[in-house]
Every structure is written in C-alpha cells, then in structure tokens.
C-alpha cells in the first residue's frame, strides 16, 4: 500500500466545467420553483397539486424523498466504517408497500384527505389530531436538520468556509424553491434530483473501479475478507456478525427487520409527505403505481450506495491517507468520506456533476418535508383551531410563512448536529427517529385495527407514550439513577413506544372508556 497524502492534496480545486455544471443545476432548480409558483393559487394546489399527477411521476418523487442525502453520504459513510447491518430495515419496504396499497391507500383516497391526521379526528377527536400533527412536525424537523448537516459537510469541504456559514448557505438554497413552488415544484424537481443522484453515484463507482489494480474483483475479494458485506457491527476493532433472534438487549438482524417494518408501515400509513403523494395522484391506480415504482427503485439505490461505501473502504486500503484513516477509526466523522473522495479523486467536470448529485439528494428530501410541515401546520392546527373561516388566500400566505419558519428551524437543527458526537450520523438519526416517533404508528393501529376506545383512551396511550419517551431520553443522557436505566437498546425505542401506545389505548378503552366513535378503516 502507498501513502499518497501529498499527491491527493494537490488536486482539490474545482475546474471551470465543474462550476458551470453546478451553476446550471442550481439555476435550473430555482427556475422550476419560480415556474410552478404561478400555479399556486390555492392551498389545494400548494399542498396536493390539484390532485392531477401521474403515477410514475409520483413514484419517482417518492424515491427522491426516501433516499435523500442519507443515501448519498450517510449510507456510504456507514458501509465504509462498518458493514450492512443498518441496511436491513430497508428490506421491509416491499412488505409495507403491499399492506399500504390495499389497506391505507383506499381509505385516504376514498375520504379525499389532504392531511394524514384528519383520520385521527374522525376516530378519536380534535385533541388527538393535534398530537399527531405536533409529533410529526417535531420528528420531521429533526430529520431534515440531519440531512442539511450532511450536505453542509460537502459544501464545507468544497469551499473551506466556516461550518455554520455552509449550513446557512445550503439551508437557504434548498428551502427557496420549495417555499415558492409548492408541491408541484417538490414533485417535479424530485424526479430530476433522483436521476441526478443515481448518475452521481455511478460516476463515483466507475472512478473507483478504474483506479483499483484489481477492479471490481478486488472490491469483492477485499471487502469479503474484511466482513464488509455482512450484517455485522464493528466492535473492539473487528467485525462481529449479529444474531438473527428477537431480543431487546442488543442489535440483532431479526430486530432490525422488525424496526424496518415499523418504520415503513408508519411512513405509508401516517406520514404526511407520503399521504400528500396519495392525494396528489390523479386516481387510486396512479397512487398505487407510484408505490410500486418507489419500491422497485429505492432498495437497489440504497444497496448501490452501500456498495459505493464498501468500495471506498477497499480503495483507501489500497491508497490510504491520514484523513481516511481518521474517518475509519472515529477521529473524523465517517460521513466525510464521500466529500473527500469527490474532491480529491474525481477528474475535472465530474466533480461538478457529483456535487450536484449530493445537493439533489438533500433537496429531494428536504423539499417534501418542508411542504408537508407547512400543510400539517395549516390544515391540522392553524385553520382547524387557531384562525377559522378566513379566505383561502390567507391560508396560502400563511403556508408560505410557515415554510420560511421551517427553514429557519432546520438550519438551527443542522448546527446542533454539527456539534453532536456519534459513531455515524446514520446511527444518530436512527436513534432520534425512534425516540421522537411519538407512538404515531401504534396510535393509528389502535384506531384502524380495533373498535375499542375513544378519544380519552387514546389520550391515555399518548400520556404513557410521552412518559416512556421522557424516561428513555433521561436515561440515555445518564440523568437518572442506574436502577432506572433503559433495559434495552435505544434502537428499539420506536418499536416499544408503539406497543405501549397500542396496548395502553386498547386496555383503557376496554376497561375505562366505552367506545363512542368507532370510525376506522
């Protein structure tokens, strides 16, 4: 192996073609946002696009939303440092899609719903609807903050600017076209961004294979010997395969699959960004087609970017540098590996394309969440409880202001992520998603699968779930005595929290609160 730090550091600049490609991409996305702004004459257009989009368009939009910069930066970073354990939850997406296509989708289409949380009022009353909306908003703000932080890593590596400045620049840019363009801009730019993202990953892999003496065969041979393709964790300096049983004490393959099923069922039953896609499709057939397109595309893309991370591991075993060693041993964040490779290894012209792909990855997820947060805030909270009976133009204006506020909070959250310490950002996001899930999936299952319990029963479940969440947060930060520590891995907080929600609500309805409204699917 050859240490070639000096050689690599000599080729970091972006050439004129790189800058041209980046500029064209940014201008193009911005122009699309301004173009679609003309269509947004009502909240119906701004949030669900007049319910007029074709299935394949919605499907590619869902792909862009689901892959995000977590795929482009965090997945390669995770695979570079560890193995494929955290890919396991994604394999449950097809199972969730089949269930959603024939259970949840018909309900939302039949009832002409624009917000996922309208159902909660039908079943449990307005207070529970507000809880669902608030839990969604908090969770999504955390998610898009993490995504923005990831893309700021690349901007920082590219420009050498202060990390906070990079977050500000990236956040303002990725929020702009969403605020002005609404769901039309979100859907169509996501289609383009999905294509650009895939192209960027392909370029990286081609360069890696061409540089390695043994090409693709070397990647497979070296990575296999190091256990990089296994479902394993990196412990005590070696890859240790996980078990396949079900236990709450440690990470196992079986439990990771269970987490995945919970995550994806929640995504397609009660997450606003997805429900808006249901509503934006022309027909139920188009919405179902969109789900098949998403499922058939997302898993191969996720696996591909994990493989890119594995390939980077092999590449930097062959051509090690001090920086890449630091990313491997935890001195630097593992998510730095893709920006480092892009800027030091790609030829002139290709850097601009791949950096555009990284920006596309961030925007394709951030835009959906910003629009969804705005929709939930207006439909479920502002118009429903705070300011009622106003002209639709008032709510449209407020929707844009809420999108602006969301962008500001996203930037503040990204700054927090930049100062957090974790093994990988994928690891941090998985735990935070679990803790902040709010038992939403359990609440929906309680309403959809049973006729027991009214709004008060649901509130009992909510109170207990919030108490459970507070306990896990305090225990995680060692703010409780050891006797009150969490007796299971924090990866499973989401699963346990949803079980708590379902069981407490059901038992409370069975014993204390007779059913008054059994509106369910």
C-alpha positions in Angstrom: 0.0 0.0 0.0 1.2 3.5 -0.8 0.6 6.6 1.4 -0.1 9.4 -1.0 -1.5 12.2 1.0 0.7 14.8 -0.6 -0.3 13.8 -4.1 -4.0 13.8 -3.2 -4.0 17.2 -1.5 -2.5 18.7 -4.7 -5.8 18.3 -6.7 -8.6 19.8 -4.7 -9.8 22.7 -6.8 -13.0 22.8 -8.9 -12.4 23.5 -12.6 -14.5 25.8 -14.7 -16.6 23.0 -16.1 -17.4 21.9 -12.5 -18.6 25.3 -11.6 -20.6 25.6 -14.9 -22.4 22.3 -14.1 -23.2 23.3 -10.6 -24.4 26.7 -11.6 -26.6 25.3 -14.3 -28.1 22.8 -11.9 -28.9 25.4 -9.2 -30.3 27.9 -11.7 -32.4 25.1 -13.2 -33.9 24.0 -9.9 -34.5 27.6 -8.9 -36.3 28.4 -12.2 -38.5 25.4 -11.8 -39.6 26.6 -8.4 -40.4 30.0 -9.8 -42.3 28.4 -12.8 -44.5 26.3 -10.6 -45.2 29.3 -8.3 -47.7 30.6 -10.9 -49.9 27.5 -10.3 -50.2 28.0 -6.6 -53.4 30.0 -6.5 -55.0 28.0 -3.6 -53.9 25.7 -0.7 -55.3 22.8 -2.8 -52.7 23.5 -5.5 -49.9 24.3 -3.0 -50.4 21.2 -0.9 -51.7 18.4 -3.2 -51.1 19.8 -6.7 -54.8 19.9 -7.7 -54.7 16.0 -7.4 -53.5 15.8 -11.0 -50.2 14.0 -11.2 -49.4 10.7 -13.0 -48.3 7.6 -11.1 -44.8 7.3 -12.5 -44.1 10.9 -11.6 -45.3 10.5 -8.0 -43.3 7.2 -7.8 -40.0 8.8 -8.7 -40.8 11.7 -6.4 -41.3 9.2 -3.5 -37.9 7.6 -4.4 -36.3 11.0 -4.2 -37.9 11.7 -0.8 -36.9 8.3 0.6 -33.3 8.2 -0.5 -32.2 11.8 0.4 -28.6 12.7 1.3 -28.7 10.0 3.9 -28.3 7.6 1.0 -25.6 9.7 -0.8 -23.5 10.5 2.2 -24.6 8.6 5.3 -25.0 5.1 3.7 -21.5 5.2 2.1 -20.1 6.5 5.4 -21.8 3.7 7.3 -20.6 1.0 4.9 -17.1 2.5 4.8 -16.8 2.3 8.6 -18.9 -0.7 9.4 -21.0 -3.2 7.4 -24.5 -3.6 6.1 -26.5 -4.1 9.4 -28.3 -0.8 9.1 -29.4 -1.7 5.6 -31.6 -4.4 7.0 -34.6 -2.2 7.9 -34.9 -1.1 4.3 -35.6 -4.7 3.1 -39.0 -4.5 4.8 -40.2 -1.7 2.4 -41.9 -4.1 -0.1 -43.9 -5.7 2.7 -45.1 -2.3 4.0 -45.9 -1.2 0.5 -48.2 -4.2 -0.2 -50.1 -3.6 3.1 -50.3 0.2 2.4 -51.5 -0.2 -1.2 -54.5 -2.3 -0.2 -55.3 -1.1 3.3 -54.3 2.5 3.9 -54.3 4.0 0.3 -58.0 3.2 -0.4 -59.1 4.8 2.8 -57.2 8.1 2.2 -58.3 8.3 -1.4 -62.0 7.5 -0.6 -62.2 10.2 2.0 -60.5 12.9 -0.1 -58.0 13.5 2.7 -55.2 16.1 2.4 -53.6 15.6 5.8 -52.8 12.2 7.4 -54.1 13.5 10.7 -57.6 14.2 9.6 -58.2 10.5 10.3 -57.3 10.9 13.9 -60.1 13.4 14.5 -62.6 11.1 12.7 -61.6 8.3 15.1 -60.5 10.0 18.3 -61.4 13.7 18.2 -59.5 17.0 17.6 -57.1 16.8 20.6 -55.6 13.5 19.3 -55.4 15.1 15.8 -53.3 17.9 17.2 -51.0 15.5 19.0 -50.4 13.6 15.8 -49.6 16.7 13.9 -47.2 18.1 16.5 -45.4 14.7 16.8 -45.0 14.6 13.0 -43.6 18.2 12.9 -41.0 17.6 15.6 -39.8 14.4 14.0 -39.5 15.9 10.5 -37.7 18.9 11.8 -35.1 16.6 13.3 -34.8 14.6 10.1 -34.3 17.4 7.7 -31.8 19.1 10.1 -29.7 15.9 9.9 -30.0 15.9 6.1 -29.0 19.5 5.8 -26.0 18.9 8.0 -24.9 16.1 5.7 -24.9 18.3 2.6 -23.2 21.1 4.5 -20.2 18.7 5.0 -19.7 18.7 1.3 -20.1 22.4 0.9 -17.5 22.9 3.7 -15.1 20.6 2.1 -15.5 22.3 -1.2 -15.2 25.9 0.0 -13.3 25.8 3.2 -15.8 28.1 4.8 -16.9 28.0 8.4 -19.3 25.1 9.0 -22.1 27.4 10.2 -21.8 29.5 7.1 -22.0 26.3 5.0 -25.2 25.3 6.8 -26.7 28.8 6.2 -25.9 28.8 2.5 -27.1 25.3 2.0 -30.3 25.7 4.0 -31.4 28.9 2.3 -30.8 27.4 -1.1 -32.6 24.1 -0.6 -35.6 25.9 1.1 -36.1 28.6 -1.6 -37.8 26.7 -4.4 -39.9 24.7 -2.1 -41.4 27.8 -0.4 -42.2 29.4 -3.7 -43.1 26.4 -5.8 -45.2 24.2 -3.5 -46.0 20.6 -4.1 -45.7 20.9 -7.9 -42.1 22.0 -7.6 -41.5 19.3 -5.0 -42.7 16.5 -7.2 -41.1 17.5 -10.5 -37.7 18.6 -9.0 -37.6 15.3 -7.1 -37.9 13.4 -10.4 -34.9 15.3 -11.8 -33.0 15.0 -8.5 -33.5 11.2 -8.4 -31.9 10.9 -11.8 -29.0 13.2 -11.0 -28.4 11.4 -7.7 -28.2 8.0 -9.4 -25.8 9.4 -12.1 -23.5 10.8 -9.4 -23.2 7.5 -7.6 -22.5 5.7 -10.8 -19.7 8.2 -11.7 -18.1 7.6 -8.3 -18.1 3.8 -8.6 -16.7 3.9 -12.2 -13.8 6.0 -11.0 -13.1 3.7 -8.0 -13.1 0.5 -10.2 -10.9 2.1 -12.8 -8.3 3.2 -10.2 -8.1 -0.1 -8.4 -5.5 -2.5 -9.9 -7.9 -5.4 -9.5 -11.0 -3.5 -10.4 -14.4 -4.8 -9.3 -13.0 -8.2 -8.3 -10.6 -6.6 -5.9 -13.5 -4.8 -4.2 -15.4 -8.1 -3.7 -12.4 -10.0 -2.5 -11.0 -7.5 0.0 -14.4 -6.5 1.3 -15.5 -10.1 1.7 -12.3 -10.9 3.7 -12.9 -7.9 6.0 -16.6 -8.9 6.6 -17.8 -5.7 5.0 -20.8 -7.4 3.2 -22.0 -9.0 6.4 -24.8 -7.9 8.8 -22.3 -7.1 11.5 -21.2 -4.4 14.0 -17.8 -3.0 14.4 -16.8 -3.9 18.0 -13.3 -3.9 19.6 -11.6 -3.4 16.2 -13.2 -6.3 14.4 -16.5 -7.0 12.5 -18.7 -9.2 14.6 -21.8 -10.7 12.9 -25.1 -10.2 14.8 -27.6 -12.9 15.7 -30.9 -13.3 14.0 -33.1 -13.8 17.1 -35.5 -11.3 18.6 -34.3 -9.5 21.7 -34.4 -6.0 23.1 -31.0 -6.2 24.7 -28.7 -5.9 21.6 -28.9 -5.2 17.9 -29.9 -8.3 16.0 -30.8 -8.9 12.4 -34.3 -10.0 13.3 -34.9 -6.9 15.4 -33.6 -4.6 12.7 -36.1 -6.2 10.3 -38.9 -5.5 12.8 -37.7 -1.9 13.1 -37.8 -1.6 9.4 -41.4 -2.9 9.2 -42.4 -0.4 11.8 -40.7 2.5 10.1 -42.1 1.8 6.7 -45.6 1.0 7.8 -45.6 4.3 9.7 -44.2 6.0 6.6 -47.1 4.8 4.4 -49.9 4.9 6.9 -49.5 8.2 8.8 -46.6 10.3 7.4 -47.8 13.5 5.8 -45.2 13.6 3.0 -46.4 10.2 1.7 -50.1 10.9 2.3 -49.8 14.1 0.2 -48.5 12.0 -2.6 -51.5 9.8 -2.4 -53.7 12.9 -2.6 -51.7 14.4 -5.4 -52.1 11.4 -7.8 -54.9 11.5 -10.4 -56.5 8.2 -9.4 -56.1 5.4 -6.9 -54.5 3.4 -9.7 -51.9 6.1 -10.2 -51.2 6.3 -6.5 -50.7 2.5 -6.3 -48.4 2.6 -9.4 -46.4 5.2 -7.6 -45.9 2.9 -4.7 -44.6 0.1 -7.0 -42.2 2.4 -8.7 -40.9 3.6 -5.4 -40.4 0.0 -4.0 -38.7 -1.2 -7.2 -36.3 1.7 -7.3 -35.4 2.5 -3.7 -33.9 -0.8 -2.5 -31.5 -1.1 -5.5 -30.4 2.5 -5.0 -29.9 2.0 -1.2 -27.8 -1.1 -1.9 -25.8 0.6 -4.6 -24.8 3.4 -2.3 -23.9 1.0 0.5 -21.7 -0.8 -2.1 -20.1 2.6 -3.0 -19.1 2.9 0.7 -17.7 -0.6 0.7 -15.8 0.2 -2.5 -14.3 3.3 -0.8 -13.1 1.2 2.0 -11.2 -1.1 -0.4 -10.0 2.0 -2.4 -8.4 3.6 0.7 -7.0 0.3 1.9 -5.1 0.3 -1.4 -4.3 4.1 -1.3 -4.5 5.1 2.3 -4.3 8.7 3.6 -4.2 10.1 7.1 -7.7 11.6 6.7 -9.4 8.4 5.6 -7.7 6.5 8.4 -9.2 9.1 10.8 -12.6 8.5 9.3 -12.2 4.8 9.8 -11.1 4.9 13.4 -13.6 7.6 14.5 -11.4 10.7 14.8 -13.3 12.2 12.0 -17.0 11.6 11.0 -17.4 8.7 8.6 -19.8 10.9 6.5 -16.7 12.9 5.4 -15.6 10.0 3.1 -17.8 10.8 0.1 -16.9 14.6 0.0 -13.3 13.7 0.5 -13.3 11.2 -2.4 -15.3 13.6 -4.7 -12.9 16.5 -4.3 -9.6 14.6 -4.3 -10.2 11.8 -6.8 -12.7 12.8 -9.4 -11.5 14.4 -12.6 -12.4 17.9 -13.7 -16.0 18.1 -14.9 -17.2 15.1 -13.0 -16.8 16.8 -9.6 -19.5 19.3 -10.5 -21.9 16.5 -11.5 -21.4 14.5 -8.3 -21.6 17.6 -6.1 -24.9 18.4 -7.9 -26.0 14.9 -7.1 -25.2 15.4 -3.4 -27.3 18.6 -3.4 -30.0 16.8 -5.3 -30.1 14.2 -2.6 -30.6 16.8 0.1 -33.2 18.8 -1.7 -35.3 15.8 -2.7 -36.0 15.0 0.9 -35.9 18.5 2.5 -38.4 19.9 0.0 -41.0 17.2 0.7 -40.7 17.7 4.5 -40.9 21.5 4.4 -44.1 21.3 2.3 -45.5 18.6 4.5 -44.8 20.5 7.7 -46.5 23.6 6.2 -49.5 21.5 5.2 -49.9 19.9 8.6 -49.5 23.2 10.4 -52.2 24.9 8.3 -54.7 22.1 7.8 -54.5 20.4 11.2 -53.6 23.3 13.6 -53.9 26.8 12.2 -57.1 26.6 10.0 -58.7 24.0 12.3 -58.1 25.6 15.7 -56.4 29.0 15.6 -57.8 31.1 12.8 -61.0 29.7 11.3 -63.3 30.9 8.5 -60.8 33.1 6.6 -60.4 33.2 2.8 -58.2 30.6 1.3 -55.7 33.2 0.1 -55.0 34.0 3.8 -54.1 30.3 4.5 -52.0 30.2 1.3 -49.9 33.2 2.5 -49.6 31.6 6.0 -48.4 28.4 4.4 -45.5 30.1 2.8 -44.6 31.9 6.1 -44.7 28.6 7.9 -42.4 27.1 5.3 -40.0 30.0 5.9 -40.1 29.3 9.7 -39.4 25.6 9.0 -36.3 26.5 7.0 -35.0 28.6 9.9 -35.6 25.8 12.4 -34.0 23.3 10.1 -30.8 25.4 9.9 -30.7 25.7 13.7 -31.1 21.9 14.0 -28.3 21.3 11.5 -26.0 23.5 13.6 -26.8 21.2 16.6 -26.0 18.1 14.5 -22.6 19.6 13.5 -21.6 19.6 17.2 -23.0 16.2 18.1 -20.8 13.2 18.7 -21.8 9.8 17.4 -20.4 6.7 15.6 -22.1 7.7 12.4 -24.9 10.2 11.6 -27.0 7.2 10.3 -26.7 5.8 13.9 -27.7 9.1 15.5 -30.7 9.6 13.1 -31.9 6.0 13.7 -32.0 6.5 17.5 -33.6 10.0 17.3 -36.3 8.8 14.9 -37.0 6.0 17.4 -37.2 8.3 20.4 -39.2 11.1 18.6 -41.6 8.7 16.8 -44.3 9.6 19.4 -46.0 6.3 19.1 -47.8 7.5 16.0 -47.9 4.2 14.3 -49.2 2.5 17.4 -51.9 5.2 17.6 -53.0 4.6 14.0 -53.0 0.8 14.5 -55.1 1.2 17.6 -57.7 3.2 15.6 -57.6 1.2 12.4 -57.5 -2.3 13.8 -59.8 -2.1 16.7 -63.2 -0.7 17.7 -62.3 -0.4 21.3 -61.6 3.0 22.9 -62.5 6.6 22.3 -60.5 9.8 22.4 -59.9 9.5 26.1 -58.5 6.1 25.7 -56.2 7.4 23.0 -55.1 10.2 25.3 -54.2 7.7 28.0 -51.9 6.0 25.4 -50.4 9.3 24.4 -49.6 10.3 28.0 -48.0 6.9 28.7 -46.0 7.1 25.5 -44.8 10.6 26.2 -43.7 9.4 29.7 -41.9 6.5 28.2 -40.1 8.8 25.8 -39.0 11.2 28.5 -37.7 8.2 30.5 -35.6 6.9 27.6 -34.2 10.4 26.9 -33.2 11.0 30.5 -31.7 7.5 30.9 -29.8 7.9 27.6 -28.2 11.1 28.9 -27.4 9.5 32.3 -29.7 11.8 34.2 -31.4 9.0 36.2 -30.1 6.5 38.7 -28.8 3.3 37.3 -31.8 1.4 38.7 -34.0 3.4 36.2 -31.7 2.8 33.2 -33.3 1.6 29.9 -33.1 -2.2 29.8 -32.9 -2.4 26.0 -31.0 -0.9 23.1 -32.3 2.6 22.1 -32.7 1.4 18.5 -35.9 -0.3 19.8 -37.5 2.6 21.5 -39.7 3.2 18.4 -41.0 -0.4 18.4 -41.6 -0.5 22.2 -43.1 3.0 22.2 -45.7 2.0 19.5 -46.5 -1.2 21.5 -47.0 1.0 24.6 -49.3 3.3 22.7 -51.4 0.4 21.3 -51.7 -1.6 24.5 -52.5 1.3 26.9 -55.1 2.7 24.5 -56.7 -0.6 23.9 -56.8 -1.6 27.6 -58.1 1.9 28.6 -60.8 1.6 26.0 -61.7 -1.9 27.1 -61.9 -1.1 30.8 -62.5 2.7 31.4 -63.8 4.4 28.3 -66.6 2.8 26.3 -66.4 3.4 22.6 -68.3 6.4 21.3 -66.8 6.7 17.8 -65.6 3.6 16.0 -64.7 5.2 12.7 -62.0 3.0 11.3 -60.7 1.7 8.0 
